């Protein structure tokens, strides 16, 4: 039966379960007495909901605390082993797969490096393609490996979350479809491909989203963004992206910040356009510019190793006082800081955030040495009023933030369902995605 606002009794029960689970998850352990004011529910509702959640194995006792003159109060917490999630980071240098329990404690992980396949030989720095089948195979094998390593049955998974470079479109027929222009992906039906390839039960859903958004969600839930009402989380890796979180967009929205034009008729970006921020500030472009100016990045290494070498050349270690800084590396890094600062000033002027957080492997590697210059340039290019009210800092969750954020995708869905597992996802979708797979099989 539906009430005047359209909500049924089932909706109310689900909302009550969600409220209790979330409070215990973020603020627990808590007693039943504390849960009432924290959730706004009556003591009777709290008793009923807690009894259900304990019976479902989602909540367990976690000791007790003394009360004022009465019996000790039993503390409750979310049971860590009551569910598991997998987070996948489809980065531009590797695919990382991690298995977590319900409290996002890592149980197992695996990484598989990626080799880029250049498909435009005349313009090797413009567009580089990742073979879709290779990526899907890495994800499939990684999922099987972490489940085997932790001895977790696939049926216990709440879902698999995947962070990918590019724009993710959600369709009724095919699920998540990825438009990754910089990696050569044009409308790739990633969810359907994984559903047909991974040996997981139909009750295990897949969730795909932009990697910058999963990074942002992780920092907002558990990292440096917690408590902020308006923030921008920047992903600075091979490319550049950002996630915007506001009161209106609580769970964040990815923005293609890296493809903001910062120089008319400038360097060609991997997306094909001229003058994008990513063409100057992404780690790949940074290393290209060092090489073009006469620098010598180490050959036969990945981008992370090459960027480490560039930093060491620009800023020799203190225990090597005779080493002179590489002036070319210094100049390129300083110019990159200015481009990043100018790009951040656009975010400041447009969205007036409380905080800007810089994450991603390149952002964390450049770290605090890079940050003062970025702050200085951002302030000089932005309007004074919003610039004086924003803090610019590094994220706190480290290089695994994208996989943590990806695992949050099924966790957030689980909470929204009141701690109940998803229904089978293939019903009504099977014919369409099977047709799509058959059509792309020759390719």
Secondary structure, DSSP 8 states (H G I E B T S, - for coil): -B-TTS-BHHHHHHHHHHHHHHHHHHH-SEEHHHHHHHHT--HHHHHHHHHHHHHTTSEEEEEEE--SSS--EEEEEE-GGG-EEEEEEE-SSEEEEEEEETT--EEEEEEEE---EE--GGGTTT-EE--HHHHHHHHHHHHHHHHHHHT--GGGEEEEEEEESSEEEEETTTEEEEEEGGGTEEEE-HHHHHHHHS---TTSEEEEEEHHHHHHHHHHHHSTTTT-SSEEEEEESSSEEEEEE-SSSTT-EEE-GGGSB-STT-SB-TTS-BSBTHHHHSHHHHHHHHHHTT----TT--HHHHHHHHHHHHS--TT-TT----HHHHHHHHHHHHHHHHHHHHHHHHH--SEEEEESHHHHHHHHHHHHHHHHHHHHHS-HHHHTT-EEEE-SSGGGHHHHHHHHHHHHHHHHTTS-----S-TTTHHHHHHHHHHHS--
